[in-house]
Amino acid sequence: MKKAQEVKAKPKKRNRTSSDFLKQELFSLVVKLAILLTLAYFVVHFVYGITRYPDDSMVPAVKSGDVALYYRLNKNYVASDVVALEYENDLQLRRVVAIEGDTVDITEEGLEINNHLQAEHQIYEETLPYTEGIDYPVKIGAGEVFVLGDKREAAIDSRVYGPIKTKDTLGKVITILRRRSI
């Protein structure tokens, strides 16, 4: 009789039903998905940026409608890097042609960096100064870069607004997704 009382004294274990199991698994999935989406949000907004490019001022490297992915955290640019920036609330992608300490001059012969004429094999148009732009030669200060669009005749770039502060750029473009591949 004692054994029967001991058995009755122990609380009964509740059998997990399949609906309880399903609810628990569904809750777990929702929590994991929320964590993943939060992480993705922070990565896209604070580490990387993504944008669809609106014009042809960087042809042939970037065409209108292409999607650019840029990295926000490393702003130590070198010549030939393509950077994302905003000018008058418009997104621009531009190529860095000179960094701090360089002297930029645009003459009838073309683009000169530190008194050396640049041979730009990817640029198919002449590099000419804008009449309403800055005066040359320009010495690039600390923390600044001089940027130009690849399609020089169509680009609003440092020839108009001068050197830009690297801290004011959005980041370095790390990949381009062509619009025809999306």
C-alpha positions as CSV (number, residue, x, y, z in Angstrom):
1,M,0.0,0.0,0.0
2,K,2.9,2.3,0.6
3,K,4.0,2.0,-2.9
4,A,0.6,3.0,-4.2
5,Q,0.6,6.1,-2.0
6,E,4.1,7.0,-3.2
7,V,3.0,6.7,-6.8
8,K,0.0,8.9,-6.1
9,A,2.2,11.5,-4.3
10,K,4.4,12.1,-7.3
11,P,3.1,14.7,-9.6
12,K,2.1,13.4,-13.0
13,K,4.2,14.4,-15.9
14,R,2.3,16.1,-18.6
15,N,2.7,14.6,-22.0
16,R,3.8,17.2,-24.6
17,T,1.2,17.3,-27.2
18,S,2.2,17.9,-30.8
19,S,0.4,21.3,-30.7
20,D,2.6,22.5,-27.8
21,F,5.7,21.3,-29.6
22,L,4.6,23.1,-32.8
23,K,3.9,26.3,-30.8
24,Q,7.3,26.2,-29.2
25,E,9.1,25.5,-32.5
26,L,7.2,28.3,-34.2
27,F,8.1,30.8,-31.4
28,S,11.7,29.8,-31.7
29,L,11.6,30.3,-35.5
30,V,10.0,33.8,-35.1
31,V,12.7,34.8,-32.5
32,K,15.5,33.6,-34.7
33,L,14.0,35.4,-37.7
34,A,13.7,38.6,-35.7
35,I,17.3,38.4,-34.6
36,L,18.4,37.8,-38.2
37,L,16.4,40.7,-39.6
38,T,17.7,43.1,-36.8
39,L,21.3,42.0,-37.6
40,A,20.7,42.5,-41.3
41,Y,19.3,46.0,-40.7
42,F,22.4,47.0,-38.7
43,V,24.8,45.6,-41.3
44,V,23.0,47.3,-44.2
45,H,22.6,50.7,-42.4
46,F,25.9,50.9,-40.5
47,V,28.5,48.7,-42.2
48,Y,27.4,48.5,-45.8
49,G,25.2,50.6,-48.0
50,I,23.4,49.6,-51.1
51,T,22.0,51.9,-53.8
52,R,20.7,51.9,-57.3
53,Y,22.8,54.4,-59.4
54,P,20.6,57.0,-61.2
55,D,22.7,58.4,-64.0
56,D,25.4,57.8,-66.6
57,S,28.2,60.0,-65.2
58,M,30.4,57.0,-64.4
59,V,30.1,55.1,-67.7
60,P,31.7,52.7,-68.6
61,A,32.4,51.5,-65.0
62,V,28.9,52.1,-63.7
63,K,25.8,52.5,-65.8
64,S,22.4,54.0,-65.0
65,G,20.3,51.5,-63.1
66,D,23.3,49.4,-61.8
67,V,23.3,48.6,-58.1
68,A,26.3,49.6,-56.0
69,L,27.3,48.0,-52.7
70,Y,29.6,50.2,-50.7
71,Y,31.6,49.7,-47.4
72,R,31.1,52.5,-44.9
73,L,33.8,51.7,-42.3
74,N,37.1,52.1,-44.2
75,K,37.7,55.5,-45.6
76,N,41.4,55.3,-46.4
77,Y,41.0,55.8,-50.1
78,V,43.7,55.5,-52.8
79,A,43.7,56.8,-56.3
80,S,41.3,54.8,-58.6
81,D,38.9,53.8,-55.8
82,V,35.2,54.5,-56.6
83,V,33.4,56.2,-53.7
84,A,29.8,56.9,-52.9
85,L,29.0,60.5,-51.8
86,E,26.1,62.9,-51.6
87,Y,26.2,66.3,-53.3
88,E,23.2,68.6,-52.9
89,N,21.1,65.6,-51.8
90,D,22.0,63.6,-54.9
91,L,23.9,60.3,-54.6
92,Q,27.1,60.3,-56.7
93,L,29.6,57.6,-57.4
94,R,33.0,59.1,-58.3
95,R,36.5,57.9,-58.9
96,V,39.3,59.2,-56.6
97,V,42.1,60.7,-58.7
98,A,44.1,62.4,-56.0
99,I,44.5,62.0,-52.2
100,E,45.9,64.3,-49.4
101,G,49.2,65.9,-50.3
102,D,48.7,65.7,-54.1
103,T,48.4,68.7,-56.4
104,V,45.8,68.5,-59.1
105,D,45.9,70.6,-62.2
106,I,43.6,70.3,-65.3
107,T,45.1,71.9,-68.4
108,E,44.5,71.8,-72.1
109,E,46.6,68.6,-72.1
110,G,44.4,66.9,-69.5
111,L,44.5,65.8,-65.9
112,E,47.9,66.3,-64.1
113,I,48.6,65.0,-60.6
114,N,51.8,66.3,-59.0
115,N,52.9,67.7,-62.4
116,H,52.5,64.4,-64.2
117,L,50.0,64.0,-67.0
118,Q,47.7,61.0,-66.2
119,A,47.2,58.3,-68.8
120,E,43.6,57.2,-68.1
121,H,42.9,54.1,-70.2
122,Q,39.3,53.7,-69.0
123,I,38.3,57.3,-69.7
124,Y,37.2,58.0,-73.3
125,E,36.6,61.8,-73.0
126,E,38.8,64.7,-72.4
127,T,39.3,66.0,-68.9
128,L,38.6,69.7,-69.1
129,P,38.0,72.2,-66.3
130,Y,34.5,73.7,-65.9
131,T,34.3,77.5,-66.4
132,E,32.2,77.9,-63.3
133,G,34.3,75.5,-61.3
134,I,37.3,75.8,-59.0
135,D,40.7,77.4,-59.8
136,Y,43.8,75.3,-60.5
137,P,46.2,74.0,-59.4
138,V,44.6,72.6,-56.2
139,K,46.5,71.2,-53.3
140,I,44.6,68.4,-51.6
141,G,44.5,68.9,-47.9
142,A,44.6,66.5,-45.0
143,G,41.6,64.2,-44.9
144,E,40.5,65.2,-48.5
145,V,40.3,63.5,-51.9
146,F,39.7,64.9,-55.4
147,V,37.1,62.9,-57.3
148,L,36.0,62.8,-61.0
149,G,33.2,61.1,-62.9
150,D,34.4,58.6,-65.6
151,K,32.1,60.3,-68.2
152,R,33.8,63.6,-67.7
153,E,31.5,65.8,-69.9
154,A,28.4,64.6,-67.9
155,A,29.7,64.6,-64.4
156,I,29.4,67.1,-61.6
157,D,32.5,66.4,-59.5
158,S,35.4,68.0,-57.8
159,R,36.0,70.3,-60.8
160,V,32.8,72.1,-59.6
161,Y,32.8,71.6,-55.8
162,G,36.5,71.1,-55.1
163,P,38.1,68.4,-52.9
164,I,35.8,66.6,-50.5
165,K,36.4,65.5,-47.0
166,T,36.8,61.7,-46.7
167,K,34.5,61.9,-43.6
168,D,31.7,63.3,-45.8
169,T,31.8,60.3,-48.2
170,L,29.4,57.4,-47.7
171,G,32.0,54.7,-48.4
172,K,34.1,52.8,-50.9
173,V,32.2,50.9,-53.6
174,I,33.1,47.2,-53.3
175,T,30.9,45.7,-56.0
176,I,28.6,46.6,-58.9
177,L,25.6,44.5,-59.8
178,R,24.7,45.2,-63.4
179,R,21.0,45.9,-63.9
180,R,20.7,43.2,-66.6
181,S,21.7,40.6,-64.1
182,I,19.0,41.4,-61.6
